[in-house]
């Protein structure tokens, strides 16, 4: 889980804490991500280790008098369904989230499910992404990129070819990337070089056009990304994301 940045567009809601710990209608984004992940742990789709990359709000100049260990215990180590490992970037404000991803990959030793710290989604979406990687993309040597199908230019986007192989990423016209990725362990070395070379200026998904990656599309009704106050208000209106009636589930 990548939560090192300040989330400045959401001040004052994020004063002192990253977006990952933003309360959205009674639960933080972090808590909601854990709730979506827990059934996957029970099913054996992912293991119980959760690596959390932090920065803003957890460095000496942003702790507001508390010790880092106390704040990590209060904010992160809150759920005995998981084993938590925390990496803190002391220089978070001098780099982009490529550095966060690199810090996380340095302590991971297997295929990695990457979740951006501003995304709320559901168990069903995460299961779809992980199962597609496990059953199709991973065995064929690909990583997996979740996206919302439909060409747009408001949110960061990915493009893919007729085989759904990812060909481009960035502030471009394309399908909205969903902040959910699985990086194939075989791609760690290449990804590490790319992230290291671009840690200061780039977002980590630049990796995915550079390593063999396939897109999987998800239901936009089961996903929100919170970057601005308008996004926050829309997220509150959208919750809960899980269908409340069997008739709402697309078969």
PyMOL commands that set and color helices and strands:
alter all, ss='L'
color gray80, all
select helices_A, chain A and resi 8-10+19-21+29-43+60-62+68-75+92-94+97-105+123-137+185-198+206-210+220-222+229-238+246-248
alter helices_A, ss='H'
color red, helices_A
select strands_A, chain A and resi 2-3+23-24+27-28+49-54+83-88+112-115+119-121+143-152+157-160+166-170+174-183+213-217+223-225
alter strands_A, ss='S'
color yellow, strands_A
deselect
rebuild
show_as cartoon
